[in-house]
């Protein structure tokens, strides 16, 4: 249904001009980068992705893919948002916003080929830190296309296609990672809205929310203790 009713076609990787708001996001990327730099002052304390999202445990088990979540499946992290107010203001420009986070690929990280579970969303990467690299050291493959991140230049793709990503450099790569509702015609848009709003009640999302709340409490309580100390 989503394939038949797509307003933007179904390519693995999209031309950014299809989404007029992308240019607005790109223009403000230095503000996002400035907030990211403050977050990375405590990089070692950020959670591994699979500690928050149980569904990715089949593709990552180490601690080299970290995350800092502002919004997950429509659920806000108020304390993280307060830490990154400009980033939050900027991502509000994205129609159908469902998830927004910093995705932190540390040195040597490789995500094997996999597919997203649902084709009712599209994904945006806004590269914020891209270390110097050779042509084969740092990239993402979506279907048969290899894409290279460039700071401040957005990449929009459909994660329902097989994709993999790697960082073979000695440094960290960070993108702003966003999922947004795929533009669809009726009746798919209505079904999509319903499914995504019901997702928050599924066990794996509830588990992730609980895990994030536990991490959030440790992170901010420890930070407060350090300031007082």
Secondary structure as UniProt FT lines:
FT   TURN            2..5
FT   HELIX           16..18
FT   HELIX           21..27
FT   HELIX           29..39
FT   HELIX           40..45
FT   STRAND          47..48
FT   HELIX           49..52
FT   HELIX           54..56
FT   TURN            57..59
FT   STRAND          65..72
FT   TURN            73..74
FT   STRAND          75..76
FT   HELIX           78..83
FT   HELIX           85..91
FT   TURN            92..93
FT   TURN            95..96
FT   STRAND          97..105
FT   TURN            107..108
FT   STRAND          110..114
FT   TURN            119..120
FT   STRAND          121..129
FT   TURN            135..137
FT   STRAND          138..142
FT   TURN            143..144
FT   STRAND          145..147
FT   TURN            151..152
FT   STRAND          153..157
FT   TURN            159..160
FT   STRAND          163..167
FT   STRAND          173..181
FT   TURN            186..187
FT   HELIX           188..198
FT   HELIX           199..201
FT   HELIX           203..228
//
